[in-house]
């Protein structure tokens, strides 16, 4: 059986934490920033943890071991 390849797009966009959660960057950060408040933009700049519902799909694309 051939090995499963890591999804190239996913490895650029997601990181796994030490406890196995998936970190991602916020949407709405690249353009139309004038109308967003500085506080809003500051919070969008920080990573967030994906919801538990979406994590299994991303972990599969990253080739993470299932527990």
CORUR-V970111 format. One record per pair of residues at least 6 apart in sequence whose C-alpha atoms are under 7 Angstrom apart, sorted by the first residue. I is the first residue (numbers start at 1). J is the second residue. Records with the same first field share a line. If there is no record, write none. Layout:
I->J, J
This chain:
6->61, 62, 63
7->61, 62
10->61, 62
11->62
13->24
14->22, 23, 24
15->22, 23, 24
16->22, 23
17->23
21->49
22->49, 50, 55
23->47, 48, 49, 50
24->47, 48, 49, 50
25->46, 47, 48
26->44, 45, 47, 48
29->44
